[in-house]
Structure formats: structure tokens, C-alpha cells
Amino acid sequence: MEEECFDLAPGSTVADLLETVLSVERPEPPAGTPLLPRILSRSSFLLNEVAVRDHSVVLNADDVVDVLPPFAGG
């Protein structure tokens, strides 16, 4: 499990967090791996272990946002 921490301004939203995540320079992913913007656009998110679909939800200090990328299986 990889973890990143971001210091966001008070009143920042899940959408602001995602914008911040995408603004970080990252190495190219391995061949065949989708780029991060595509992964995030198809992912689900948990805010403090509760599903959140509304990206306008305001985050509080010490909130944890989990990214659940799309996956196959049954």
C-alpha cells in the first residue's frame, strides 16, 4: 500500500485533493499501464472508510482518502 500526504488549504474539497495529486510530477508508468488521470477518473474513493461520490465534499485536517482503482475479478 502506497501512501501520500498533502497539506491542503482549509476548505479544500476532494476535487481539490485530486487536482493536487495530479499536479505532482511522476515518472512514466510501465508500458501498458494507464496514466494516473485515467485511473483516477475511473476510481472510487473512501473518505475515512466511507464511500464518497461527491467530490465537492470538504476535507478536514487528518481526513484519509483512499483510492480504489478499477479492478477485474469476481
Backbone torsions as a table, in degrees:
resi	resn	phi	psi	omega
1	MET	NA	125.5	178.3
2	GLU	-99.2	142.4	-177.6
3	GLU	-130.1	140.2	174.0
4	GLU	-131.2	145.3	177.1
5	CYS	-117.1	140.0	-179.9
6	PHE	-131.4	136.6	172.8
7	ASP	-94.2	113.3	-178.5
8	LEU	-111.5	155.5	177.6
9	ALA	-67.0	149.6	175.2
10	PRO	-55.3	140.7	-179.5
11	GLY	87.5	1.6	178.8
12	SER	-67.3	150.3	-177.2
13	THR	-109.6	174.3	174.3
14	VAL	-58.6	-41.2	177.9
15	ALA	-60.0	-40.8	177.6
16	ASP	-63.2	-40.4	177.9
17	LEU	-61.4	-46.2	-179.7
18	LEU	-62.2	-39.4	176.8
19	GLU	-62.2	-41.1	178.7
20	THR	-65.2	-43.9	178.5
21	VAL	-58.4	-43.4	-178.0
22	LEU	-72.6	-18.1	-179.1
23	SER	-81.3	-11.6	-179.6
24	VAL	-76.6	129.4	176.1
25	GLU	-69.6	132.1	-178.0
26	ARG	-134.1	153.8	175.8
27	PRO	-67.5	158.5	175.6
28	GLU	-61.3	137.8	177.3
29	PRO	-72.2	164.0	177.3
30	PRO	-57.5	153.9	178.9
31	ALA	-52.5	134.9	178.3
32	GLY	89.2	-9.4	179.5
33	THR	-90.6	130.4	179.3
34	PRO	-63.7	153.9	176.5
35	LEU	-71.6	154.3	-175.5
36	LEU	-55.6	-42.5	178.9
37	PRO	-56.7	-39.3	178.5
38	ARG	-67.2	-42.8	179.3
39	ILE	-60.3	-48.0	-178.0
40	LEU	-65.2	-34.3	-179.5
41	SER	-67.1	-20.3	-178.2
42	ARG	-108.6	1.1	-175.7
43	SER	-87.9	161.3	169.9
44	SER	-103.8	160.3	-176.5
45	PHE	-133.1	144.2	172.8
46	LEU	-115.0	135.2	173.8
47	LEU	-112.7	110.3	-176.3
48	ASN	53.1	45.5	175.5
49	GLU	72.8	13.2	178.2
50	VAL	-120.1	131.6	-179.7
51	ALA	-56.7	136.2	177.1
52	VAL	-131.6	123.5	179.0
53	ARG	-107.1	-24.0	-178.0
54	ASP	-86.4	106.8	-177.0
55	HIS	-76.6	-0.2	176.0
56	SER	-91.0	2.7	178.1
57	VAL	-64.3	132.1	-179.6
58	VAL	-80.1	135.8	179.2
59	LEU	-91.8	148.3	175.5
60	ASN	-109.2	162.9	176.5
61	ALA	-56.1	138.6	177.6
62	ASP	71.9	7.9	172.7
63	ASP	-65.4	151.3	177.3
64	VAL	-119.0	125.4	176.3
65	VAL	-111.6	120.0	177.0
66	ASP	-100.0	138.8	176.9
67	VAL	-104.0	125.4	178.7
68	LEU	-111.8	94.3	-178.2
69	PRO	-66.3	158.5	177.5
70	PRO	-63.7	145.7	179.0
71	PHE	-147.1	158.9	179.0
72	ALA	-103.6	158.4	177.3
73	GLY	137.5	-178.7	-177.5
74	GLY	-149.5	NA	NA
